[in-house]
Amino acid sequence: MMSDKLIIRKLTEEDVEPLSAIESASFSMPWSAEDFAALLTRDYCVYYVAEVDGEVAGCCGMTNICNEGNIDNVVVAEKFRGQGIATALLERLLEEGDSLGVTAYTLEVRVSNASAIHVYEKLGFVSEGIRPNFYEKPTEDANIMWKR
């Protein structure tokens, strides 16, 4: 069950190190602290952080290119998974995107990541193709999903 103390807020410089640690624990090819720090300088990127009881629990964000939102990253720390945090983050991101005039959203997800695919489908994303061998470590196809 999700904590009563979940806060969804914009990415700040203080989030860079905790998010880098969550990435390293979650992905075989994680984003670095420098990658997260660079987002703070890009006005075409929108990133939100989930904080639970004062602890950074995850983030998600997108790059807005010509009113299409490419969802670049969604990550939740293992101890916070299964509590609706990714859904809450994505709902906030989609709300912000809509207010910015984004008319379509896309993302790639490993074809084996059934729990993430379920979250995306619940939010209205549909599979529109496969990118063969998109991911490395291990090599795996990507499911290309869109919400239009």
Residue pairs with C-beta under 8 A, 6 or more apart in sequence:
1 83
2 83
2 84
2 85
2 88
3 52
3 53
3 83
5 52
5 53
5 54
6 50
6 51
6 52
6 57
6 85
6 88
7 50
7 51
7 52
8 48
8 49
8 50
8 51
8 88
8 89
8 92
9 48
9 49
9 51
10 47
10 48
10 49
11 19
11 36
11 39
11 40
11 47
11 48
11 49
11 59
11 61
12 40
12 49
13 37
13 40
15 36
15 49
15 56
15 59
16 33
16 36
16 37
16 40
17 33
18 55
18 56
19 31
19 33
19 36
19 49
19 56
19 58
19 59
19 75
20 30
20 31
20 32
20 33
20 35
20 36
22 56
22 58
22 59
22 75
22 76
22 77
23 30
23 31
23 32
23 75
24 30
25 77
25 78
26 75
26 76
26 77
26 78
27 75
28 136
28 137
28 138
29 135
29 136
29 137
31 73
39 45
39 47
39 61
42 63
44 63
44 64
44 65
45 61
45 62
45 63
45 64
45 72
46 61
46 62
46 64
46 69
46 93
46 96
46 97
46 100
47 59
47 60
47 61
47 62
47 73
48 59
48 60
48 61
48 89
48 92
48 93
48 96
49 56
49 58
49 59
50 56
50 57
50 58
50 59
50 76
50 80
50 85
50 88
50 89
51 57
52 80
52 85
56 77
57 76
57 77
57 80
57 85
58 74
58 75
58 76
58 77
58 80
58 85
58 86
58 89
59 73
59 74
59 75
59 89
60 71
60 73
60 74
60 75
60 86
60 89
60 90
60 93
61 71
61 72
61 73
61 93
62 69
62 70
62 71
62 72
62 93
62 97
62 102
62 105
63 69
63 70
63 72
64 97
64 100
64 102
67 100
67 101
67 102
67 103
67 104
68 102
68 103
68 104
68 105
68 106
69 93
69 97
69 102
69 104
69 105
69 106
70 105
70 106
70 107
71 90
71 93
71 105
71 106
71 107
74 86
74 89
74 90
74 107
74 116
76 85
76 86
76 89
81 115
86 116
86 119
87 119
87 122
87 123
90 119
90 120
90 123
91 123
94 105
94 123
94 147
97 105
103 148
104 146
104 147
104 148
105 125
105 146
105 147
105 148
106 144
106 145
106 146
106 147
107 120
107 125
107 144
107 145
108 131
108 134
108 142
108 143
108 144
108 145
109 116
109 117
109 120
109 142
109 143
109 145
110 116
110 135
110 140
110 141
110 142
110 143
111 130
111 140
111 141
111 142
111 143
112 140
117 127
117 143
117 145
120 145
123 147
124 147
125 145
125 146
125 147
126 145
126 146
126 147
127 143
127 144
127 145
128 144
128 145
128 146
129 144
130 141
130 142
130 143
130 144
131 141
131 142
131 144
132 141
133 139
133 140
133 141
134 140
134 141
134 142
135 141
135 142
